[in-house]
Amino acid sequence: MIPKLDLPADARPDTLAVREGLPCSQYGENSEALFLTSSFVHPDAATAARRFANEEEAFVYSRFSNPTVMMMERRLAAMEGTAACIGTASGMAAITLVVMGLLKAGDHVVCSQSVFGSTIRLLQDFAKFGVETSFVSQTDAAAWRAAMRPGTRLLFAETPTNPLTEVCDIAALAEIAHAGGALLAVDNCFCSPALQQPVRFGADLIVHSGTKYLDGQGRVIAGAVCGPAELIDGKLMPVMRSAGMSLSPFNAWVVLKGLETLSVRMQAQSARALQLAQWLEAQPAVERVYFPGLASHPQHALAMAQQSGSGGAVLSFVARGGREAAFSVIDATRICSITSNLGDTKTTITHPSSTSHGRLTEAQRLAAGIVQGMVRVGVGLEDVEDLKNDLQRGLAPLA
Ligand SMILES: *Cc1c(COP(=O)(O)O)cnc(C)c1O
């Protein structure tokens, strides 16, 4: 048997984020151990046989079971409020695992058209295996309902989205999914469980890119799926075991330690993002700011209700003067990192039209509202006054 920690049953999320995992080894280490081992040794051949046949629970082989990975899985499940979690090699591996584990040829998916670009590509790629996807408006629940078919098995949403920070109503989508006999999966990358627990609004599965806020310092690629044990252990684990999109113990350990500070990082980064968004809204060289924490955001009230009263830490704005203006603002920064990652303690700045959304046509981008003057900022932990100055350097000459 793999033992459980003896934590109080009423321990709260901040406590679980620091404490949930596995009991320490015989050495009594206080910081969780990193088990860099591909396989585990058995006391005798008969025990090995029982363990391989799943008749006795034990660590066997790190493609599908490893103590460090399990500590991360237990901790993240506790934070998301789900019974189970499975770590994956990346956020995209998590989504691949969901599709492979839950769907078969003939099944249909309804997905927001504003989700992460690689998610759209992945779902389109599965058409060759007979899994078809309809893409609908992020914010229009009626469009999701209208896209439902008898074969619809999965609804896939991400909220808020990149770079427009559009928010969808998780409870409304859960109701549509369940009325049609389908499951709702939510990519919770932008808020993390520190701000938003989609299961509280009826979502069945939570997908994560651990690469973003869960690690939180831009170090590793990682992912996870959280949900009920019958789906995670029953449907996804067998696919992990054979397909092997496994999370490395080292990356799991980095994310495990990142989870301990997730809540304080999210609060501090979100507070800075709100201050920066409010300041940007008052700048003459800025046409528009996209941030769910602003009263001007079209789904502000919904975002506040779903995201613990927080707008998150990613914002976008449109600089007056199109692409040239956006480039000059980005190039004038001396603190922000010009990179398309986010969820880092270091503030990141990017031009969505030519990077994350560069493979779309200009017409597709404009239909989505991603204009050439748009700049996205993933707000980190630097002093917000320094961040304002960093952006002001490029904005002042445009006004
Ligand atoms: C980055 C990202 C992913 C993919 O995660 P990787 O770890 O890079 O594979 C999926 N969804 C969202 C919202 C992301 O930002």
Ligand as a Chemical Component Dictionary entry (heavy atoms), coordinates in Angstrom:
data_LIG
# 
_chem_comp.id                   LIG 
_chem_comp.type                 NON-POLYMER 
_chem_comp.pdbx_formal_charge   0 
_chem_comp.three_letter_code    LIG 
# 
loop_
_chem_comp_atom.comp_id 
_chem_comp_atom.atom_id 
_chem_comp_atom.alt_atom_id 
_chem_comp_atom.type_symbol 
_chem_comp_atom.charge 
_chem_comp_atom.model_Cartn_x 
_chem_comp_atom.model_Cartn_y 
_chem_comp_atom.model_Cartn_z 
_chem_comp_atom.pdbx_ordinal 
LIG C1 C1 C 0 0.951  27.237 -22.296 1  
LIG C2 C2 C 0 -0.460 26.803 -22.355 2  
LIG C3 C3 C 0 -0.808 25.488 -22.688 3  
LIG C4 C4 C 0 0.220  24.468 -23.116 4  
LIG O1 O1 O 0 1.076  24.170 -22.100 5  
LIG P1 P1 P 0 2.581  23.574 -22.351 6  
LIG O2 O2 O 0 3.030  23.261 -20.989 7  
LIG O3 O3 O 0 3.344  24.655 -23.034 8  
LIG O4 O4 O 0 2.408  22.371 -23.211 9  
LIG C5 C5 C 0 -2.133 25.143 -22.672 10 
LIG N1 N1 N 0 -3.078 26.029 -22.334 11 
LIG C6 C6 C 0 -2.794 27.314 -22.011 12 
LIG C7 C7 C 0 -3.879 28.242 -21.652 13 
LIG C8 C8 C 0 -1.477 27.734 -22.007 14 
LIG O5 O5 O 0 -1.193 29.013 -21.714 15 
# 
loop_
_chem_comp_bond.comp_id 
_chem_comp_bond.atom_id_1 
_chem_comp_bond.atom_id_2 
_chem_comp_bond.value_order 
_chem_comp_bond.pdbx_ordinal 
LIG C1 C2 SING 1  
LIG C2 C3 SING 2  
LIG C2 C8 DOUB 3  
LIG C3 C4 SING 4  
LIG C3 C5 DOUB 5  
LIG C4 O1 SING 6  
LIG O1 P1 SING 7  
LIG P1 O2 DOUB 8  
LIG P1 O3 SING 9  
LIG P1 O4 SING 10 
LIG C5 N1 SING 11 
LIG N1 C6 DOUB 12 
LIG C6 C7 SING 13 
LIG C6 C8 SING 14 
LIG C8 O5 SING 15 
# 
